Amino acid sequence: MNTENQLDFNSVQEALDKANQILILTPNNPNLDHIAGALALYLTLEKQKKAVNIASPSPITVGFNRLFGVNKITDRIGNRNLIISFEYLKDSIEKVSYNIEENKFNLVVEPRIGYPPLDTQKINYSYSGSGADLLIVVGANKLEDLNPLYEKEKQVFEKANKINIDYKKTNTRFAQINLLYPLASSCSEIIVTLIKKLNLPIDQDTATNLLAGIEANTSNFQSLTTSATSFEAAAWLLKNGAKKGHVPKIASLSPAATKTFIPSLSIPRPNPLYQTIPQPIPQPIPQPNIPQVKTLTPPPPFQGKNLTINQIPPIEQSQPTTIPEPISLTQKPISDKKTSVKGDQPPPDWFKPKIFKSTS
C-alpha cells in the first residue's frame, strides 16, 4: 500500500500555513534518525521563511556533529521569558522595582540595611517559555519521552497544535495530527514523503541529512525493515545532491536496525577469499622414557696385608695356539685315474663311429 495514501498531508499543510512560530522536538536520548529528520525539517522550513526553532532534551553528542545544522539544536524549549537568577539570603531584599530611562528597562533590586548588595559576577540569565503555536515531534512514543522539557513547559504542550511523526507501532498517537507509518524504515523516510508531497524546498544539506538518517536506521539498507520505498527515497535524495556515507559511524541504532542479516557498519564483513587459515598450536614433543643410569661408586682401596714378591704365586703360561694353514683356492682338483688320459689329446677311437648291440 502506498505511503501517501495512509498519511494526512493536507492537515499538515494547513497547520504549517496557520502557524506563527514552529518548534521541532526530538525525544530524550535520540538516535541519528531522529536528529537527522528533525534537522531536515528545520532547514526546509527555514527556507520558507518560517519562524522555527529546534530543541532536544538530551545534549547533542559527537556522533551527530557531521549533520548539517546541528549547531541550531538547543536544550530549552523557547526564549519567550527572560529569567534573571542570583543567590538569595532570607530577608535580604527590601524591594524590587523597575523604571525606564532613555529607552532602557532597568530592574532595581534594593537590599535591606545590614546586607551586602548583589554581586554582578554571580547573576545568571536564561530563558523559558515558548510562543510556539505548532509543535512537530519526531520519533517520540509519548509526550513523556520529551522530559524534562515536557515537565517544565506543560502549558506550551497543552496550548500548541502538535504533529507526531513516527514509524513505531508502540506510538500512543498523542498529537492532533499523527503521521504514523509502521511499514516505513525510519522517520527520515516519512519526512522525505512529506517534503515531496508538500513541495517543500530541499537542498544538498537537507538531502544529505535525510539519507544519513535512512542509512543509519537500516544499517546501510541491510535490515529487514528496508523496503522498496526506502530505496525510492534514497534515489530521490541522491538526485537532489545527497552524499552517501556522510556520517560513517552510526551514533545510535533504533530497535528496527538491530534486525539485520549481517553485522552493522561498525563491523566490516570478512572476505572469504582472504580469510586467514588458523594454524594449529604446536604441541610439545614427548621425550622418551630413558632409564636413569646409576653412577657406579669405585670400590674402596684394598685393606688387606701387603704381599712380597716371593709370596705372589707364579702365573701359569698357556700353550700357544696352532693356526691351520689356509686352503688355496687355486689348487687343482684331484682327477680320477680311470678317466684320466695322458696329455691333452683325446683317445684314438674318439672320432670313430660306434655301434651298440643289445644284449637281449
C-alpha positions in Angstrom: 0.0 0.0 0.0 1.3 3.4 -0.9 2.6 5.5 2.0 1.0 8.7 0.7 -2.5 7.2 0.9 -2.1 6.5 4.6 -0.9 9.9 5.8 -2.9 13.0 6.2 -0.6 15.5 4.5 -3.5 18.0 3.9 -3.8 18.6 7.6 -0.1 19.1 7.9 -0.2 21.8 5.2 -3.0 23.6 6.9 -1.2 23.5 10.3 2.0 24.9 8.7 0.1 27.7 7.0 -1.6 28.8 10.2 1.5 28.6 12.4 3.2 31.8 13.6 6.1 30.0 15.4 7.1 26.4 15.0 9.1 24.3 17.4 10.6 20.9 16.3 11.4 18.5 19.1 13.2 15.1 19.4 12.8 12.6 22.3 15.2 12.1 25.1 18.3 10.1 24.1 17.6 10.4 20.3 19.3 8.3 17.7 20.7 9.6 14.4 17.5 9.1 12.5 15.6 11.4 14.9 18.2 14.1 14.8 18.7 13.9 11.0 14.9 14.0 10.3 14.3 16.9 12.7 17.2 18.9 11.2 16.0 18.3 7.7 12.5 19.7 8.7 14.2 22.7 10.4 16.3 23.5 7.3 13.4 23.2 4.8 11.0 25.3 6.9 13.7 27.9 7.5 14.0 28.2 3.7 10.3 29.0 3.6 11.0 32.0 6.0 9.1 30.3 8.8 9.9 31.2 12.4 11.2 27.8 13.5 13.4 26.5 16.4 14.7 23.0 17.2 15.3 21.5 20.6 16.3 18.2 22.3 16.1 17.2 25.9 19.4 15.5 25.7 22.8 17.1 25.0 24.0 16.6 21.4 26.9 14.1 21.3 29.9 14.0 19.0 28.2 11.3 16.9 25.9 13.8 15.4 28.4 16.5 14.6 28.5 15.8 10.8 24.8 16.5 10.3 24.1 19.9 8.8 22.5 22.5 11.1 23.3 20.5 14.3 24.6 23.7 16.0 21.0 25.1 15.9 19.7 22.5 18.4 19.2 23.8 21.9 18.3 22.2 25.2 15.5 24.6 26.1 12.0 24.8 24.6 12.0 28.5 23.9 13.2 32.0 24.7 10.0 33.8 25.4 10.7 34.7 29.0 13.9 36.2 30.3 14.9 34.8 33.7 17.5 36.7 35.9 18.9 34.5 38.8 21.2 35.2 41.7 21.9 33.8 45.2 19.3 34.8 47.7 19.6 35.2 51.5 16.4 35.1 53.5 15.0 38.6 54.3 18.0 40.2 52.5 15.9 42.1 49.8 13.9 45.1 50.8 12.3 45.9 47.5 12.3 45.1 43.7 11.2 47.7 41.2 11.8 48.9 37.7 12.0 52.1 35.7 12.5 53.1 32.1 15.1 55.7 31.3 16.3 56.6 27.8 14.5 53.6 26.2 16.2 51.2 28.7 14.4 49.0 31.1 16.1 49.0 34.5 15.3 46.3 37.1 16.2 47.6 40.6 16.8 45.2 43.4 17.2 47.1 46.8 18.8 45.1 49.7 17.9 45.6 53.3 20.0 47.5 55.6 22.9 45.4 57.0 23.0 43.1 53.9 25.6 43.4 51.1 24.5 44.5 47.6 24.2 41.9 44.9 27.4 40.7 43.2 27.1 41.3 39.4 29.5 38.4 38.8 27.0 36.0 40.3 24.0 36.9 38.2 22.8 34.4 35.6 20.5 34.9 32.6 18.3 32.2 31.0 15.1 31.8 29.0 12.0 29.8 29.5 8.6 29.5 27.9 7.8 29.4 24.2 5.5 31.3 22.0 5.3 28.3 19.6 1.8 27.5 18.4 2.8 24.4 16.4 5.0 21.6 17.8 6.5 18.9 15.5 7.7 15.9 17.4 10.0 13.5 15.6 10.4 9.9 16.9 8.7 10.0 20.4 6.3 7.3 21.5 4.6 9.6 24.0 4.9 13.1 25.4 6.8 11.9 28.5 9.6 10.9 26.2 10.3 14.6 25.9 11.2 15.1 29.6 12.5 17.2 31.2 11.2 19.7 28.6 7.7 18.4 28.8 7.6 18.6 32.6 8.9 22.2 32.6 6.7 23.5 29.8 3.4 21.6 30.1 1.4 24.7 29.3 3.1 25.1 26.0 2.3 21.5 25.1 -1.3 21.9 26.1 -1.9 25.0 24.1 0.0 24.4 20.9 -1.1 22.2 18.0 1.0 19.1 17.6 2.2 16.9 14.7 3.6 13.5 15.6 6.0 11.8 13.1 6.9 8.2 13.9 7.0 4.7 12.4 6.9 2.5 15.6 3.7 0.5 16.4 4.0 1.4 20.1 3.3 5.1 19.4 0.5 6.4 21.6 -0.9 8.9 18.9 -0.6 11.8 21.3 -1.0 14.6 18.8 -3.8 16.2 16.8 -2.0 15.1 13.6 -0.3 11.8 13.6 2.0 10.9 10.7 2.4 7.2 11.6 3.5 4.6 9.1 4.8 1.3 10.7 6.0 0.0 7.3 8.5 2.8 7.0 12.1 2.1 7.8 12.7 5.4 9.6 11.3 8.8 10.5 13.6 10.2 7.8 11.8 8.2 5.2 8.4 9.6 6.3 9.8 13.1 6.2 11.1 12.5 2.6 7.5 11.7 1.6 6.3 14.8 3.5 8.7 17.1 1.6 7.8 15.6 -1.7 4.0 15.7 -1.1 4.0 19.4 0.1 6.6 20.5 -2.4 8.8 21.9 0.3 12.2 23.2 -0.8 15.2 20.9 -0.5 18.9 21.4 -1.0 22.0 19.3 -0.7 22.4 19.7 3.1 18.8 18.7 3.7 19.0 15.7 1.4 22.3 14.5 3.0 20.8 14.6 6.4 17.8 12.6 5.4 19.9 10.0 3.6 22.1 9.7 6.7 19.1 9.0 8.8 17.8 6.3 6.5 21.3 4.7 6.2 21.6 4.6 10.0 18.2 3.1 10.7 18.5 0.4 8.0 22.2 -0.5 8.7 23.0 0.8 5.2 19.9 -0.8 3.7 20.7 -4.3 5.1 18.0 -4.5 7.8 14.7 -6.4 7.5 12.7 -3.1 7.6 14.3 -1.9 4.3 11.6 -1.8 1.6 11.2 -0.6 -2.0 10.1 2.8 -0.6 13.4 3.1 1.2 15.3 2.7 -2.0 13.0 5.1 -3.8 13.5 7.7 -1.1 17.3 7.2 -1.3 17.3 7.5 -5.0 15.3 10.8 -4.9 17.7 12.2 -2.3 20.7 11.3 -4.4 19.1 13.1 -7.3 18.9 16.2 -5.1 22.6 16.1 -4.2 22.7 13.9 -1.1 26.1 12.5 -0.1 26.3 8.8 0.6 28.0 7.7 3.8 28.3 11.3 5.1 28.1 10.0 8.7 30.4 7.0 8.7 29.8 5.9 12.3 26.2 5.4 13.5 25.7 7.4 16.7 22.9 5.1 17.9 20.6 2.4 16.4 16.9 2.0 16.7 15.4 -1.4 17.6 14.5 -1.9 13.9 18.1 -1.6 12.9 19.2 -4.4 15.1 17.2 -7.0 12.9 19.9 -7.4 10.3 21.2 -10.1 8.1 24.8 -9.0 8.5 26.7 -7.0 11.2 26.4 -3.2 11.2 28.7 -0.8 9.5 31.0 -0.5 12.6 31.9 -4.3 12.0 33.3 -5.0 8.5 32.4 -8.3 6.8 35.4 -10.6 6.1 36.2 -11.6 2.6 36.1 -15.4 2.3 38.9 -15.3 -0.3 41.3 -13.6 2.1 40.4 -15.3 5.3 43.4 -16.4 7.4 43.6 -20.2 7.9 44.1 -20.8 11.6 47.4 -22.5 12.3 47.5 -25.5 14.8 49.0 -24.7 18.1 52.4 -26.6 18.3 52.3 -29.3 20.9 55.4 -30.3 23.0 57.3 -33.3 21.6 57.1 -36.2 24.1 60.5 -37.2 25.4 61.4 -40.9 25.5 61.4 -42.6 28.9 65.2 -43.2 29.3 66.0 -45.1 32.5 68.4 -43.3 34.7 71.9 -44.9 34.8 73.2 -45.2 38.3 76.6 -43.9 38.9 79.0 -46.6 40.0 81.0 -45.8 43.0 84.6 -47.0 42.8 85.4 -49.8 45.3 87.3 -48.7 48.4 91.0 -49.2 48.4 92.3 -52.7 49.3 92.6 -53.1 53.1 94.5 -56.5 53.1 98.1 -57.3 54.1 100.9 -56.2 51.9 102.5 -59.2 50.0 106.1 -59.5 49.0 107.3 -60.6 45.5 108.2 -64.0 46.7 104.7 -64.5 48.2 102.9 -63.8 44.9 102.1 -67.2 43.1 103.5 -67.6 39.7 101.3 -67.3 36.6 100.9 -70.4 34.6 101.8 -69.9 30.9 99.4 -71.3 28.4 100.5 -73.3 25.3 100.5 -71.3 22.0 97.5 -72.0 19.8 98.3 -73.6 16.4 96.6 -71.9 13.5 95.8 -74.1 10.5 97.1 -73.2 7.1 94.6 -71.6 4.7 93.3 -73.7 1.8 94.5 -72.3 -1.5 91.6 -71.6 -3.9 93.9 -72.2 -6.9 94.7 -75.8 -6.1 93.8 -78.2 -8.9 91.2 -80.8 -8.1 92.3 -84.5 -7.9 91.3 -86.2 -11.2 90.0 -89.8 -11.5 92.8 -92.1 -12.6 90.3 -94.3 -14.6 89.2 -91.3 -16.7 92.4 -89.5 -17.0 94.3 -89.5 -20.3 97.9 -88.7 -20.9 98.3 -85.4 -22.3 95.6 -83.1 -23.7 94.8 -85.3 -26.7 91.6 -87.3 -27.0 91.7 -91.2 -27.4 92.3 -92.5 -30.9 88.8 -94.1 -31.3 87.1 -90.8 -30.2 86.2 -89.8 -33.8 85.2 -93.4 -35.0 81.5 -94.4 -35.1 80.4 -96.8 -32.5 77.7 -99.5 -32.7 75.9 -100.5 -29.6 74.4 -104.0 -29.6 71.6 -105.1 -27.4 72.2 -108.0 -25.1 68.7 -109.2 -25.2 
